[in-house]
Amino acid sequence: MALKVKLVRSMSGHTEKHRATLRGMGLTRVGRERVLQDTPAIRGMINKVSYLVQWSETNDAFKPFGRRSLAKAQRDAAKGAKA
């Protein structure tokens, strides 16, 4: 099970801790959606900024996002091509 989270209100004018929480979930722009793992940590993050997001449970698969996961995927693909 995963959670689909969508940013529906702007981050501007809100506390830095709440903006950091949203960035940690990968929500940087209004309208952006992410599929996140259903863990107590993610549930707590959603609870903290619940007035800025909409969320629902989904059966979609979680896909890592961000620069680190993209770089790791590229490294793994390069290793697979060499072997």
C-alpha positions in Angstrom: 0.0 0.0 0.0 1.2 3.5 -0.8 0.0 7.1 -0.3 -0.6 9.6 -3.1 0.0 13.1 -1.8 -0.7 16.3 -3.7 0.3 19.8 -2.7 -2.8 22.0 -3.0 -1.7 25.2 -1.3 1.5 27.3 -1.7 4.4 27.0 0.7 5.0 30.8 0.8 4.1 32.4 4.0 4.4 29.2 6.1 7.1 28.2 8.6 10.4 26.9 7.4 9.8 23.6 9.2 6.7 23.0 7.2 8.4 24.0 4.0 11.2 21.6 4.8 8.7 18.8 5.5 7.1 19.4 2.1 10.5 19.4 0.3 11.3 16.1 2.1 8.2 14.6 0.6 9.2 15.9 -2.8 6.4 18.4 -3.0 8.0 21.6 -4.4 5.2 23.1 -6.5 1.5 23.5 -6.2 -0.2 20.6 -8.1 2.7 18.2 -7.8 1.8 14.7 -6.8 4.0 12.0 -5.3 3.4 8.4 -4.4 5.1 7.7 -1.1 5.5 4.6 1.0 3.0 4.2 3.8 5.2 4.4 6.9 4.6 6.1 10.3 7.2 8.7 9.4 5.4 9.7 6.2 2.0 9.7 8.0 3.5 12.1 10.6 4.8 14.4 7.9 1.4 14.5 6.2 -0.3 15.2 9.6 2.1 18.1 10.2 1.2 19.8 6.9 -2.3 18.4 6.4 -3.7 21.9 5.8 -1.4 22.2 2.6 -1.9 18.8 1.1 -4.5 16.3 -0.1 -3.7 12.6 0.2 -5.3 9.2 -0.4 -4.3 5.6 -0.2 -3.4 3.9 -3.5 -2.2 0.6 -5.0 0.4 2.4 -7.2 4.0 1.4 -6.7 6.4 3.7 -4.8 9.1 5.1 -7.1 12.1 6.8 -5.5 12.6 10.3 -6.7 15.3 13.0 -6.4 18.9 13.4 -7.6 20.4 10.6 -5.4 18.0 7.9 -6.6 18.4 9.0 -10.2 22.2 8.9 -9.9 22.0 5.5 -8.3 19.7 4.1 -11.1 22.2 5.4 -13.7 25.1 3.8 -11.9 23.3 0.5 -11.6 22.4 0.7 -15.3 26.0 1.4 -16.3 27.2 -1.6 -14.2 24.6 -3.8 -15.9 25.8 -2.7 -19.3 29.4 -3.5 -18.5 28.7 -7.0 -17.2 
